[in-house]
Amino acid sequence: MNADMPNNLPESTDALAANTQGAFLRVEAEKVDRLMDLLGELSLSVSEVLHSPDLAGLELSEFEKAAHRLKMVVREIQDASAILRLVEVGEVFRRMRRMVRELERQTLKKINLVLVGEDTAIDKVVADRLYEPLVHIVRNSADHGLESADERIALGKSESGHITLTARQSGGEIQITVGDDGRGLHREKILARARERGLVGSNEEPEDQNLWKVIFQPGFSTAETVTNLSGRGVGMDVLNTTMKALRGRIIVDSEAGRGTQVHIHIPLTLAFLDSLVMRIDQRLYATPVDMVSEVFRPTATQIHIASADNGSEMIRLREEMVPICRLQRFYGEAKRALKPLDQQIIVVFKTSSGQIGLPVDEIYDQQQVVMKPLQGRLGRIRASLGCALLGTGEVAIVLDCEALAQGGRA
């Protein structure tokens, strides 16, 4: 080695490669966000060029091949860039340990926190917004769900209660579950409070899955007194609001004496959305592809009208009756006769409330779109997650299938 060369430098490019293998770069989140925004604009610009009316009617076989390659490259760049914004969900999970120790002190209960799937990758934007809702769920589990040590021993349980945080990736979404082995949700109390607030009819006996949804209503609480841990009825409402903003959904399972599990399903990334674009009348709508269960054109024998339920329409899909949601009625715009169902295409969505069918006039395309929030007065559009910017310059409303299932069965 040359005597003038610093002795801490590698002697060859091979050595340099060996030293840098597996190295990390620290990049500010704002810079990654800026890159994602630019990629969104790039995707739109490419689509605008490819759908330019100046190309209509032209035979450009080589151009079409190049255009296809360009779209594939842009898609790969989008996917690769989205990975830059992923962090391990363990960063959020591990912050719960200190809070659980504080909950032990406040509740005088013994709590064992178990973390599973800490290395599951999640969008940093989602991770940052997930902490506060998880705090409310864990706090509820510790305060309401877990019994005291004496109660647990009397019930034949271990002295320490268990709260488990689990994360795993399934397709294009992350599933996070907060479960405890406590007393479970108190069905009678929840039902009584729901009837008191007019959320459930006085003679109605809802199924558990439907009843548990009322705990996410603003201000809902069964606590007799307000403490620094619970009783204000704001915790689960915060979770519900956050999940809507993150395009996520919540499912609650509970069994008396066995505990409660809150399952959170959220997209792996919020930057882009794999969507199915549809047309109803002159308007375009989009929905996440992973919410679509089936697309078909019904026959007359599959169509049923429930005369005892204000003429609600249903479609028989194999052995199941699927309720139909007409967007024109949902938005109060059914001012003229609607097309018969056998003249339309039915898009079936899978939701936590079961399946629901949406009649559409045309399926435009399945494509990855850039998501933007609806702002101002548009932000009040019911059952919407935002808007999708299409390459043609058009805008499609992204439908919230969960909200449609809850309020659109008409």
N, C-alpha and C positions, 0 to 999 in steps of 0.2 A: 504493500500500500504506500502511496506517496506520502512523504513525511508532512507535506503541507495540508493533506486532507484531514478534516476532523475525524477522530477515531470512533465517533459514535454513528457514522453513516454506514449503511450496508455496502458490501463490496460489489454487489451486482444487482441487476434488475430482478433476478430471481429471488435474491434475499429480500429486496424491497417488497416484492409481491407477498412473500411469506410473512413479513412483518405486518403488512396491512390487511392480511386475510382476516375476515371477521370483524374488521374495524367498524366503528359507528361514527356518524356525523350528528352533531347536535343542531337541529334546525328549529327555528321558532314556528309555533303553530300558525301564526298569522301568515307566514310565508307559504306554508302548505295550503292554507285556505285560499290564498291569492292564486296559487297554481291551479287549484280545483276550479275556481271561478273562471280563469282563463281557458281551461280545458272545456268548460261548459260552453263558453263563447265560441271556441274552436269547433266544437261539435255542431253547434247551431249554424255557424258559417259554412261548414262543409255541406250540411244538409240543404242550406239555401242554394248553394251552387248546384248541387246534384238535382234539385227540384226546380231549377230555373225554367220559367216558361219559354225562354229562348231555345231550349233544347228539345222542346216538344216536336214530335214528328221526325226528328233526325235519326238516321241510322248510324250510330257511333259505337260499333262493337268494341273497338279498342278502348274507347273512353269508358264504356261500361265496365270493362275488366279492371281498368285503373281505378275507377270510382269504387268498385267493390273492395279492392285492396286497401284503398285509402280509408274506407269506413272500418275495415277490420283493424287497421293500424291505430286509428283514433280510439276504437273500443279498447284495444289492448293498453294504450296509454292511459285511458281513464281508469281501467282496472288496476294498473300498476301504481298510478298516482293515489288511488283510494287507499291502497295498502300503506302508504306513507303516513296516513292519519290514524292508523290503528295502534292501539296500546293494549296492554294486558289488563283484563278486568280485575286482576288481583290488586292493582293499585287502588281500586275503589273498595274492594272487599277488605283489604288489610286495615283500612281506616276505621272499620267497624269494631276492631278489637278494643281500642281504647274506650269507645262508647259503651260497649258491652260491660266492660269493667266498671264503668260509672253506673250503668243500670243495675248491676249487682248490688252496688252500695246503696242506691236509692230504693230498690224494691226489696232488699234483704233476701233475695233469691240467689241460688247457685245456678249459673248459666254456663254452658259449654258451647262455644261458637265453633262450628265446623265449616271449613272452606273447601269447596270442591271445584275443580276446573279453573283455577286461578290464572292459568296461562292462556285462556280463551281470549282471542283478539276482538277488540271492539272499537268502533269509531270514537276518537277522543271527544268529539262534540257530544256524543251520546254519553260517554263516561262522565264528563263534567256535569251533565244534567241529571245523571242517574243517582248521584250520591244522596241528595236530599230525600227523594222518594224512598230509597232503601232505608234511610234513617227512620222514617215514619213506620215502615213495615216492621223493622226489627224492634222498634220501641213498642209497637202494639203487641208483638209476640211476647216480649218480656213482661209487659204490664198486664195485659188481658189474657194472653194465651197460656203462659207457663204458670203452673201452680207453685205454691210455696213448698219448701223442702218437706215439711210435715205432711202436707196434703199428698204430695207425690209418694211418700213412703206408705201412707195409709192406703193409697190406690195400687200399691204394688209396683210403682215405678222407681226408677233410680232417683237418688236424692237431687242430683243436678239435672236441670232441664236442658234440652238440646235445641239450638237454633242452627239450621244448616243453610248456607248460601251456596247454591250450585249454578254453574254457568256452562253452557255448551253451545256449539254452533250446529245448526241444522239448515242446510241449504243456504239461502241468502239472509237468514235471520239468526239472532242470538236469543237463546232461551235462558232466562234467569229465574231461579226458583228460591223463594225464602220459605222454609218450612220449619215448623216446631212440633214437638211431641207433647203439647199441652192439652188443655181441656177442649179445644175446638170452639167454633163460633156458637153463640147461644141463640139458637133458632127462634125460640119463643120471644126473647127480648127484642131481637131484631125485627121480627114480624109485628110485634105490638107497636114498636116505635114507628115502623113504616106505615102502619095503618093510621096511627095518630097523626102523621104528617101528610096523609093522603097519597102516599106513594104506592100503596096496595089497597085494593078494595076491601071493605069490611068483611065480606064473605069469601074473599079470594084466598086460595091456598096454593101459592106459587111453588114451583119446584125449587129445590135448593139452589141450583145454578142461577136461576132468575132472582131469587131472594137475595143472594149474596151481593148482587150488583147495587143494591140500595146503599150499601156502606160507602160507596164512592160519591154519593150525593153531597153537595156542599152543606156543611153544618151537621151532618148525621153523626150521632153518637148515642150509645146506650149507657154511657157512664152516668151514675147518679151525681157524682161530684166532679169538679174540675181540679186537676192537679197539674204540676209542672210537666207531667209526662203525657197526659191524655185528658179527654173529656170535652175538648173544644170542637171536635168534629171537623178539623181542617186537614188532618194528616192524609187520609185516603183520598180526599178531594185533590190534594196537591199531586198525589200519584196519578190520578185519573187525568188531570190537566196536562201533566208532563208527558204521559203516554200518548195523548192526542197530538202534542207538538212533535213527538218523535216518531209518529206514524206507527205506534205500537198498540198492543192490546193486552188485556189482563184477564186471567182466568183464576178463579178461587175454588179450591177444593177444601172441604172441612168435614171431619167426622167427630162426633161427640166423644170425648175422652181419649181420642187418638191424635188430635192436633189439626193444624191448618197449613195449607200450602198456597202461596200466592205465586202464580206463574206469570212472568212478564215476557212477552215476545216483542222484540224490536229489530228493525233492519240492521244488517251488518254495517252499512254505511248510509248516510243521508245525502251524499253528494249527487248520486244519480239513481234513477228508479227504472227498473225493468218493468215495463207497463204494457197493458193491452189498451189500445186506443179505439174508441167506439163512437158512433154517431147516433144521436137521437134527434129527430127533426133536423134543425140546422146547427145544432150545438155538438161540440166534441167533448167527450169525457174520457178519462183514463183511470185505470185501477191497477194496483200492483199485481203482477202476473201470479205471484204465489198465493193470492187470494182466490184465483179463479179455479173452480173445481171442474167445470164442464161448459162447453159451448155447443148448442144444437138448435135446430129448427123443429118446433113441436108439431105433432099431428093433432087433429081435432079430438081424437080419443084421449089425449093426454091432458086436455084442458078441463078444469072443473071450476064451477062458480059456487061459492059458499053463500047461499041465499040467507042463511041465518046470521051472517056476519057482514052485513051491508054490501053484499055482492062481491066480497073479496075473491080475487082470482088465485088459483093454485094450479100447479103443473105436477102431474104424476111422473116421477122419475124413478123407474123401476119399482121398488116397493115403498118409496117415500113420497109424501106429498110436500112439495116445495112451494112456499108462499111467494107471490109475485109482488114486486115493488115497481110501480109505474112512477118514474121521476116526475112526469107532468103533474100527477096528483100529489106527490111528495112536496113539490114546490108550489102547489096551489095554482097551476097553470093549465089545468085540463078544461079549457074553454070550448073545445070542440070534440067530436067523437074520436076516440082513440082507435088505432088500428087493431084488428083482431090479433090475438096472440099467434095464430097459425100463419100469419103473414109477417112475423117478426122473428128475429134471432134471440134466443134466450141465453144469457150469460149467467151461470150459476156461481155464486160466491160461497165460500165456506167461512163461517164466522163462529164466534164463541156461543152464539145463540142458535146455531144450526145453519142450514143452507137457506139461501134466498135467491130468487131469480129476478134478473133485470132484463126486460124486453128492450132490444135496440134495433135500429134500422139497418145498421151496417157495421161490420168489423173493419176498421181502417188498417191497423197494422199492430204488430208486436215490436216494440222498440225501446231502447234505453233513452230516457228523456232527462232533461235538466229540470230539477224541481225548484220552484220559487214559492215563497209564502204569499198568501193573499193579504193585502194590506188595505187599510181604510175601511170603507163600507163593504168592500168585497170580502173582508175578513169575517163578515157575519153570515156568509153563505152556509147554509146548513149542510152537514154531512160532507164537508170538503176538507182535504188535507193540504191543499195548496193548488198551484197550477203547474202544468207541464208545458214547457216551451218546445214546440215541434219544429222540425227542420223546414217545414213549409211556411214558417212565419206565423202559423196559427197557434192558438192557446187552448189547451184542454183543461177542464176542471178535474182534479184528481179526487175521486170519490172515497169517502170513508165508509167502507162496507159495514163496519160494526154499527155505525150510527144509522145506516140504512136499515139494517136488520132490526134495530130497536124501535125505530120510528116510522119505517116505511112499509109495513105489512098491511097495505090497503089496496 
